[in-house]
């Protein structure tokens, strides 16, 4: 068996990927705060790596929209704004609404019933919501169920990394988590009843409520 050390390029890529995942989680968790500058020296010392992988990671983060950089200015983590969030959710309403319509038409009844079981299983007691992690990604399952590769690709575009940052900024609040899951249940019931127009409408309303909820949270900060 060939050892990883026999392939310096593979080893370097593995290191770069680890640094990228670490910084990505640091941004999502708030350890690296929104709007803060990226201190390559401090990160290099903290992670015990040279500045090469740090620079590569910063370029990758810039490429997916989580870091900005202008000439003669240090790189910064983006700072979430209400207007850009609403624009992002408008795109989601259109794309995920259509994905839900298509999934209602194209998923087998067995797959829809399995989705229903998983959604119901995700209804966690309120006291446990904050400590629990989602067992599956409802929206990703709907996208796959649409069986439209171009639509799935659009929903995987880089701006969804920004969406995740929005989500993690507000997702610890119990009321929206429980409310969102109740809305998931209603969407699946419409899918199970093979009502694509209703399923699309419910998905669009679900995302619209999430946008308004997140808008209120951002305006309080």
N, C-alpha and C positions, 0 to 999 in steps of 0.2 A: 504493500500500500504506500502511495506517495505521501510524504509528509507535507504539511502546509509550508514549512520552512523552506522546502525545495522550490517554492514559487513565491518569490518576493513580491510580485505584483498582486497575487492573490492575498498575501498577508497584509499588504498596504491597503488594499480595498476593504478587507475585513476591519482593519483599524479605523479607516475613514467612515465606514458604515456605523461602527459602534459610537464614534464621536458624534456623527449626525443624529443618531437615535437619542443619545444622551441630551444633546442640546435641544432637540425637538421636544422632548419631555420636559426639559427645564423651562421652555417657553410656555408650553401648555399648562404646566403646574404653577407658573408664576414665579419660579425661582429666579428666572431672568425676566424682569418686569417689562410690561409693555412700555414702549417709548425709550427704554434704556439703551445705552450704547453697548456694543459688543467689545469687550475688553479681551483681545486675543492673548495678551500676556497672562492675565489672571486665569483665563480658561486653560491655557497651556499648562500652567502650574497646577491648577486644581485637578485636571484630568491626567496629568503625567505624560503628556505627549508633546511633540514638537509643534511649532506654529503652522507647519504645512497642512496637516489634517484639519486644523481649526479654520484656516483660510478656505480650504475646499468646502468645509461644512457651511461656512458663512455664504459662499457663492451658491450652494445648493438651497439654503434657506431663502436667499434672495430670489432664486429661481422659482420657488413655490409661493412667493408673495408674503412670507412671514418676516422678512428683513428688507429694509430699504437702504439704499446708499446713493449719495449724491457726490459729485466731484469735490475733493478736498474736505469731505466730512466723513467721520467714522460711521460704520454701519450701525443701524438702530433696529430694534424690534419694532414692528408696526404698533401703532396705538389705535385701538378700536374706536370707530366713530359710528354714530347712529345712522347717518346717511348711507355710508357704504354697506352697513349691515342690512338696511332695508332694500337696497339694490340687489344684494346677494339673495335675499329671501324672495324677491320678486322672480328671480331666475329659478330658484328652487320650486316655487309654486307652479310655474309653467312646466318644468321638466318632470318633477315628481308627480304632478297631477296626471300628465300623459302616461308616465310609467305605470301608475296605479290603474288607469283605464285599460292599458294593454295587458297588464298582469291579470286583471279580472277576467279578461277574455281568453287568455292563453295558458294560465296555470291550471294544472289538473286539480280536480276536487280534492284528491288526496294531499296534494301539496298545500292547498289552501287550508285544509283541516289541520295539517301539521303546523302551519303558521299560526293558526288560531290557538292550538295547544300551547305553543311557545309564548304567545302574547299573554295568554291567561296565566301562565306560570310566572311571568314577569311582574305580576301584581304583588308587590312586596309590602308587608306591613309597614306603616308609616315610620315606626321607630327604627326600622332597618334600612330605609331607603338610602340615606347618605353613605352608609358603609358598604352598600352592595354595588356590584359591578354588573352592567347589562350582560345577559347571557348570549345575546345575539343582536345584530343590528337590523332593526325592522325595516328601515328605509333601504338598506342595501339589498335585503331579501326581495323587496318589491321591485327594485331596479332589475335584479337578475330575472325575476318572474316576468318582466316585460318582454324578454327574449328579443330585445332590440339592441344590437351591439353598439350602434352609434349613440343611442340614448344612454346606455351604460357608460360609455366612454365620456360623454358630456358630464355625467354626474360624478365622474372620478377626476374631473379637471382640478387644477391646482387651487382654485378658489375654495374648494372644500376643506383645504387645510386651514384657511382663514375661518371657515364656518366652525371647524372644531375648536378653534381658539375662542370664538364667541360662546360656543356651548360650554366649554370648561370654565368660562368666566362666570357663568350663572347657574350651572347645572346642579350645584349643591343645595339649591332651594327646593324643598320637598314638594310644595304645592304644584309646581309645573311638572315635576316628574310624574306624580300620580295622575294629574290631569291629562298629560300626554299619553300615558298608557291607556287610559279610558278611551281616548280618541282613537288609538290604535285598534282597540276592540271593535269600535263602531265601523272603522274602515274594513276590517276583516269580515265583519258580518255582511257588509254590502258586497264584498267580493264573493263571499260564499253564496249570496243570493243571485250572483251573476248579473249585477246591476252596475255596469261600467260607468255610467254617467254619475250615479250617486257616489261610487267609490272615488272617482276623480274629484267631485265636489267636496267630499269629506276630507280628502288629502289636502286640497288647496286651503280649505278652512283651517285644518290642523296646522299647516305651516304658517298661515296668516296669524293665527293666535300665538304661535311661538315667536313670531317676529314682534308682535306688540308687547308680549311679555318681556322679551329681551330688550326691547327699546326702553321700557320702563325701568329695567334694572340698570341699563347703561346711563340713563339720565339721572339716576340717584347717586351715581359715583362722582 
